[in-house]
Amino acid sequence: MLASIFSLNVLQTALELGCIYALVALALFLSYSILNIADLSTDGCFTLGCAVACQVALTGHPILALFAAMAAGVCSGFVTAFLQTRLGVESIMAGIIVNTGLYTINLAVMGFSSTMSLVKTDTVFSLAKGSLSFLGGWYKLAIALAMILLASAAMLGFLGTRLGLSIRATGDNAAMVRASSINPAFTITVGLCISGALCALSGGLLAQYQKSCDINVGTGMVTIALASLIIGETLLGKRTMLRRIIGVVFGGLMFLLKDAIVGFYTVSEETKALALSFLTVLSVAIVGSCYEYPVEGGVIAGGGDTKYTAVVDNLFMWLFTIPSAYLSAFVFRFPPVVTFCFLKADQLLKCIPNAIVCNRYRWVRTLTRDDEAPAR
């Protein structure tokens, strides 16, 4: 009975992909959480690693392909850092510029073809299949798990070194780092290069795992990584660096286990596809919820401005969420996923007015009376 509602193969595949994608989450952990930089070049960098690994693996060097992918990721991270530190481009814009440019570069690396195949080519997984024959069909999971454990241990050790501590301090207070005779441009460059290397390594592993590469394979990597960061920090917290790194990896596994969770239920393929789409939309919406709820309901309302929270919630609900969802479902008859996006879009949109109001500090209210009679 259990086998009919839950496939062990689905769980195995989810764990394998979770370990591979956890490298992307680890890369974004360094750039986003440690350096406090919104690096949007992740999608293009992931595809770059995938494409480079495929080209090198086709020459008969699958292990070298992973190092080549990491080298390509370092180049991507260096260009992103150069735009920020030398040309004064904002981090978000620098990521968009690099991500856009990488699309053409990825096509060139792939021989101006949208797909590549490694079906008849040796990969790190096929080479290790004989050595790990005692594991049966779980040898791919063992390799992916070994890679993420090595990357996590290296990240933990590096962040404890002098250079790693300087990178962490740069994310906390760049002015203080500059006053300590440390060049923040150098620490940012090193951090983004390492982040790019991890992201490209993940793409190279995925290319050899699925024995193919597609020009759009990196689409949505930022979503997966951010969802992994949020899930990991929510469940395990961020008191120590070890706990934060474990949380990132654990979050990536939990995000990819959504396929296995849906597999618990005996539903049609159409229903399963809708459920997976809804889970993906929720993973994006929760990014806004994690900011919107504590700021609006905690900081602003807790500071005394309860009127603002009531006005914003009602305006977004009655003027945007309900009308847009109604038009999407009953007038334009968009797919259910699009309607669900309209229902959850307010979680992201409300972050804009909340950030503006919170940073103006006009929500602070005096909670004591100046004319209060003195106690007798």
Secondary structure as UniProt FT lines:
FT   HELIX           2..5
FT   HELIX           8..28
FT   HELIX           29..34
FT   HELIX           42..58
FT   TURN            59..60
FT   HELIX           62..85
FT   HELIX           91..109
FT   TURN            110..111
FT   STRAND          115..117
FT   TURN            119..120
FT   HELIX           124..129
FT   TURN            130..132
FT   HELIX           133..138
FT   HELIX           139..159
FT   HELIX           162..172
FT   HELIX           174..179
FT   TURN            180..181
FT   HELIX           184..210
FT   STRAND          212..214
FT   TURN            215..220
FT   HELIX           221..236
FT   HELIX           241..256
FT   HELIX           258..262
FT   TURN            263..264
FT   HELIX           269..292
FT   HELIX           293..300
FT   HELIX           301..302
FT   TURN            303..304
FT   HELIX           306..316
FT   HELIX           317..321
FT   HELIX           322..326
FT   HELIX           327..331
FT   HELIX           336..344
FT   HELIX           346..349
FT   HELIX           351..360
FT   TURN            361..363
FT   TURN            370..371
//
